[in-house]
Amino acid sequence: EPTVDSGQINGVLRPLVDDLLKCWTTGFWLSRTPRFPDGRRIRIALTMIISDLPAARRLAGVGSHSSTRFCTECDQPIQDRNNLDLTKYKRFNRVEHNEMAEAWRNASDTQERKRLFETHHVRWTELQRLPYWDTTTMIAIDAMHGFYLIILQHHIRDLWGMNIMLEEDPDVCSILSSSGPRPEEIVDAIHCISSNNVTEGNPRTSPVLAEVRNDIKRRVLPPYMGRTTQHPGETRWGKLTADEWKNLCIVHLPFTLVRLWGGYNNSSSGAERHRFEMLQNYLCLIDAILLGTSDAITAEVVEEYEARFREYLSGLLAMYPDTQITPYQHLMLHFGDQLRRWGPSRHWRCFAFERYNGLLQRLNTNKKFG
């Protein structure tokens, strides 16, 4: 993997950017098309980076998700990430970002570059040779990673205690690093979701989890929805894919939890009322995800998504006072702006690319370069 500090990533990007410059400045002449029988010149542009968060930041020349400047859209510092009022923070713009990147490129030595990066968390990238490129608006916040592999997983694993039950992708775990509630809060959440029957971290003793598994076995889903794990909570069945997280958290869990906890709103038991609040907060997240990934996007849908997702995060902070908003949770507060720019997320999410990655990974090789 090309490194960022040594400039190897720019060496990889340079020939690609050379081609993209030709595609934009001179373009291509097509001698004839169905609509233009006398020919037409076409131009090609790179409009966004679509990838997971670490890869996008390497390509765009910005700091990691754990740096002080953890957001590419606004200047909220990481220590203020629990503030959900984004109007208090300045939006980044292309001119300022390019000035900081050029200062890094023109630095006299490595130490000066290091000092500038620690101050601004910006490096020069070959993409900035493209006359139309804007790092502050052209990094896509991927719905597949953001919603299914990060936020839903964070809620289920860290807040509801399934982190002791599932073995997950280390790349995903690094993004979730130390952002959840305190250990005693996790124990309390486990106590709620397991009805006092979790012993020695054994998920098979949880009656709620047993109900979820039974419902999964009984429920028939359309073939296009893909498979769902039949054994949520058991490490030996391996990690879950984005589709499995989606089906488990958006289809199966709401049906089961509404049946089990939906009648607790007027209960005299504090524990049962707390479970009802957990359910309401979780369903608020599901509403936001369904709105944000809708095939039809209107101004009203985007506004409703933003309201529901902010309501979900406010509920988390109220129910778990020591919880820290994660970088992806903050970025998803900007997801509405990206829906306004580019339309439905199904056209710019990573599912198709990840499938091709899977095909490449399954090819037989001798594990040697060259």
C-alpha positions in Angstrom: 0.0 0.0 0.0 1.5 3.4 -1.0 2.3 5.6 2.0 1.2 9.2 2.4 4.1 10.8 4.3 6.7 9.8 1.7 4.6 11.0 -1.2 4.2 7.5 -2.7 0.4 8.0 -3.0 1.0 11.0 -5.3 3.3 8.9 -7.5 0.5 6.5 -8.0 -2.0 9.3 -8.7 0.1 11.3 -11.1 -0.4 9.2 -14.3 -4.1 9.0 -13.6 -4.4 12.8 -13.1 -2.4 13.3 -16.3 -5.1 11.3 -18.2 -7.9 13.1 -16.4 -6.5 16.5 -17.3 -6.5 15.5 -21.0 -10.1 14.2 -20.6 -11.1 17.6 -19.2 -9.1 20.1 -21.3 -9.2 18.6 -24.8 -11.8 15.8 -24.3 -12.7 13.3 -27.1 -14.3 13.8 -30.4 -17.0 11.3 -31.3 -17.7 11.3 -35.0 -21.3 10.4 -34.6 -23.9 9.6 -31.9 -27.6 8.9 -32.2 -28.5 12.4 -31.1 -25.6 14.2 -32.8 -25.1 12.7 -36.3 -22.4 15.4 -37.1 -20.3 14.4 -34.1 -19.8 15.9 -30.7 -16.9 16.6 -28.2 -17.2 15.0 -24.8 -15.3 15.8 -21.6 -14.7 13.6 -18.6 -14.4 14.7 -15.0 -13.7 13.0 -11.7 -16.6 14.3 -9.5 -16.0 12.5 -6.2 -14.0 9.9 -4.3 -16.2 6.9 -3.3 -14.5 4.6 -0.8 -14.2 3.9 2.9 -13.1 6.8 5.1 -9.3 5.9 5.6 -8.8 5.4 1.8 -10.7 8.6 0.9 -8.6 10.7 3.3 -5.3 9.3 1.9 -6.3 10.1 -1.6 -7.6 13.6 -0.7 -4.5 14.5 1.4 -6.3 15.2 4.7 -5.7 13.9 8.2 -7.2 10.7 9.6 -10.6 10.4 11.2 -9.0 10.6 14.7 -7.1 13.9 14.0 -8.1 17.2 15.3 -9.6 18.1 11.9 -11.6 14.9 11.7 -14.3 16.3 9.4 -13.7 17.4 5.8 -16.9 19.5 5.6 -16.7 21.7 8.7 -14.1 22.9 11.2 -15.6 21.3 14.3 -12.6 20.1 16.4 -12.8 16.5 17.6 -13.1 17.6 21.3 -16.4 19.3 20.4 -17.9 16.4 18.5 -20.8 16.0 20.9 -22.1 19.4 19.8 -24.8 18.6 17.2 -25.4 22.2 16.3 -23.3 22.4 13.1 -24.3 26.1 12.5 -21.8 27.1 15.1 -18.9 25.8 12.9 -17.4 27.2 9.7 -17.8 25.2 6.5 -14.5 24.6 4.7 -14.1 26.1 1.3 -11.9 25.2 -1.7 -9.7 28.4 -1.7 -8.6 28.1 1.9 -8.0 24.3 1.6 -5.9 24.8 -1.6 -3.8 27.5 0.1 -3.0 25.2 3.0 -2.1 22.3 0.6 0.1 24.6 -1.5 1.9 25.8 1.6 2.6 22.1 2.5 3.9 21.4 -1.1 6.2 24.5 -1.1 7.7 23.8 2.4 11.4 23.9 2.4 12.0 20.6 4.2 10.3 17.6 5.8 10.2 19.1 9.2 8.4 22.2 7.9 5.9 19.9 6.1 5.3 18.0 9.3 4.7 21.2 11.3 2.2 22.4 8.7 0.4 19.1 8.6 0.1 19.0 12.4 -1.4 22.6 12.3 -3.8 22.2 9.3 -4.0 18.4 8.7 -3.8 19.0 5.0 -1.3 17.7 2.4 -0.9 18.4 -1.3 -2.4 15.8 -3.5 -2.1 15.3 -7.2 -5.9 15.6 -7.5 -5.5 19.3 -6.9 -4.0 19.7 -10.3 -7.5 19.2 -11.7 -9.0 22.7 -12.3 -12.4 21.6 -11.0 -11.3 19.5 -8.0 -12.7 20.6 -4.5 -11.6 18.4 -1.6 -14.1 20.0 0.7 -17.2 18.8 -1.3 -16.0 15.8 -3.4 -15.3 13.2 -0.8 -18.4 11.0 -0.6 -19.6 9.8 2.8 -20.4 6.2 1.8 -23.7 4.9 3.0 -22.6 1.3 3.0 -19.7 1.8 5.4 -21.3 4.7 7.3 -24.7 3.2 8.1 -24.3 -0.6 7.9 -20.7 -1.4 8.8 -20.1 1.5 11.3 -23.1 3.1 12.9 -25.4 0.1 13.1 -22.5 -2.0 14.2 -21.5 0.6 16.8 -25.0 0.7 18.2 -25.4 -3.1 18.4 -21.9 -4.0 19.5 -20.9 -1.1 21.8 -24.1 0.2 23.2 -26.0 -3.0 23.4 -23.0 -5.2 24.4 -22.7 -7.4 21.3 -19.0 -6.5 21.2 -18.4 -9.4 23.4 -20.2 -11.7 21.0 -19.1 -10.9 17.5 -15.7 -11.0 15.8 -15.4 -8.2 13.3 -13.2 -6.6 10.7 -10.1 -4.9 12.3 -10.4 -2.0 9.9 -13.9 -1.3 11.2 -12.9 -1.8 14.8 -10.2 0.9 14.4 -12.7 3.4 13.2 -14.9 2.7 16.3 -11.9 3.0 18.6 -12.7 4.0 22.2 -15.8 6.0 21.2 -18.4 4.1 23.1 -19.8 4.3 26.6 -17.9 3.3 29.8 -17.6 -0.4 30.6 -20.2 -0.1 33.4 -22.7 1.4 31.0 -22.1 -1.5 28.5 -22.7 -3.9 31.4 -26.0 -2.1 32.2 -27.1 -2.3 28.5 -26.3 -6.0 28.4 -28.3 -6.4 31.6 -31.3 -4.8 29.8 -31.1 -6.6 26.5 -30.5 -10.0 28.2 -33.2 -9.8 30.9 -30.7 -10.6 33.7 -29.6 -13.9 32.0 -26.2 -13.1 30.5 -23.6 -15.1 32.4 -19.9 -15.0 31.7 -20.4 -13.3 28.4 -22.3 -16.2 26.9 -24.7 -14.8 24.3 -26.7 -18.1 24.0 -28.2 -17.4 27.5 -30.0 -14.2 26.3 -33.7 -14.8 25.8 -33.9 -11.7 23.5 -31.2 -13.0 21.3 -32.9 -16.4 21.2 -36.1 -14.7 20.1 -34.3 -12.9 17.4 -32.8 -16.1 16.1 -36.2 -17.9 16.2 -37.8 -15.0 14.3 -35.0 -15.1 11.7 -35.6 -18.8 11.1 -39.4 -18.3 10.7 -39.3 -15.2 8.6 -39.1 -15.5 4.8 -37.5 -12.6 2.9 -37.5 -11.8 -0.8 -34.5 -13.3 -2.7 -33.1 -9.9 -3.7 -32.5 -9.0 0.0 -29.7 -11.5 0.3 -28.9 -13.9 3.1 -29.1 -13.1 6.8 -26.9 -14.7 9.4 -28.8 -17.4 11.3 -26.5 -17.1 14.3 -26.1 -13.5 15.4 -23.9 -13.3 18.4 -21.7 -16.3 17.8 -18.1 -15.7 16.9 -17.5 -19.0 15.3 -19.8 -18.1 12.4 -17.4 -15.3 11.3 -17.9 -11.6 10.7 -21.0 -10.1 9.1 -21.0 -8.4 5.7 -22.7 -5.1 5.1 -25.8 -6.9 3.6 -26.0 -9.1 6.7 -25.8 -6.1 9.1 -28.5 -4.3 7.0 -30.9 -7.3 7.1 -30.3 -8.1 10.7 -30.6 -4.5 12.0 -33.2 -3.0 9.6 -35.5 -6.0 9.0 -35.2 -8.6 11.8 -34.4 -6.6 15.0 -37.2 -4.1 14.6 -39.8 -6.8 14.2 -38.6 -8.8 17.2 -37.9 -5.8 19.5 -41.2 -4.1 18.8 -42.9 -7.4 19.7 -40.9 -7.8 22.9 -40.4 -4.2 24.1 -43.2 -2.2 22.4 -45.7 -2.5 25.2 -43.3 -1.2 27.9 -44.1 2.5 27.5 -46.5 2.6 30.4 -44.8 -0.1 32.5 -44.3 0.5 36.3 -40.9 -1.1 36.0 -38.0 1.3 35.4 -36.0 -1.4 33.6 -38.9 -2.1 31.2 -39.4 1.6 30.5 -35.7 1.9 29.8 -36.0 -0.9 27.2 -38.8 1.0 25.6 -36.6 4.1 25.4 -33.9 2.0 23.9 -36.3 0.7 21.3 -37.6 4.3 20.4 -34.0 5.5 20.0 -33.1 2.5 17.8 -36.2 2.9 15.6 -35.2 6.6 15.2 -31.9 5.4 13.7 -33.7 3.0 11.4 -36.0 5.7 10.2 -33.1 8.0 9.4 -31.2 5.2 7.5 -34.3 4.3 5.4 -34.8 8.0 4.6 -31.1 8.5 3.7 -30.9 5.5 1.5 -34.3 6.0 -0.2 -34.4 5.6 -4.0 -36.4 8.8 -4.3 -34.8 11.9 -2.8 -36.7 15.2 -2.4 -36.0 18.3 -0.3 -38.6 17.0 2.3 -37.0 13.6 2.5 -33.6 15.1 3.1 -34.9 17.4 5.8 -36.7 14.6 7.5 -33.5 12.5 7.4 -31.5 15.2 9.1 -34.1 15.7 11.8 -34.4 12.0 12.5 -30.7 11.4 12.6 -30.1 14.4 14.9 -32.9 13.1 17.1 -31.2 9.7 17.3 -27.8 11.2 18.3 -29.5 13.5 20.9 -31.2 10.4 22.3 -27.9 8.6 22.6 -26.2 11.5 24.4 -29.2 11.6 26.8 -29.4 7.9 27.5 -25.6 7.4 27.7 -24.1 10.7 29.1 -20.5 9.6 28.7 -20.9 8.4 25.1 -18.8 10.2 22.5 -20.1 10.9 19.0 -18.0 8.9 16.6 -16.4 10.5 13.4 -18.8 8.6 11.2 -21.8 9.7 13.3 -20.7 13.3 12.9 -20.1 12.9 9.1 -23.6 11.5 8.7 -24.9 14.9 10.0 -23.5 16.2 6.6 -25.0 13.3 4.6 -28.1 15.4 3.8 -25.9 18.0 2.0 -24.4 15.2 -0.1 -27.9 13.9 -1.0 -28.7 17.4 -2.2 -25.6 17.5 -4.3 -25.7 14.1 -5.9 -29.1 12.6 -5.4 -30.0 9.1 -4.2 -27.1 7.3 -2.5 -27.6 4.1 -4.4 -25.8 5.7 -7.3 -22.6 6.5 -5.3 -22.1 3.9 -2.6 -19.5 1.2 -2.3 -21.5 -2.0 -2.7 -20.5 -2.6 -6.3 -16.8 -1.8 -5.7 -16.7 -4.1 -2.7 -18.1 -7.0 -4.7 -15.3 -6.6 -7.2 -12.8 -6.4 -4.4 -14.2 -9.7 -3.2 -13.8 -11.2 -6.6 -10.2 -10.1 -6.8 -9.4 -11.4 -3.3 -10.7 -14.8 -4.3 -8.3 -15.1 -7.3 -5.6 -17.7 -6.8 -2.1 -16.1 -6.7 1.4 -17.0 -5.5 1.3 -14.1 -3.0 4.3 -12.4 -4.7 4.5 -9.1 -6.6 5.8 -9.0 -10.1 
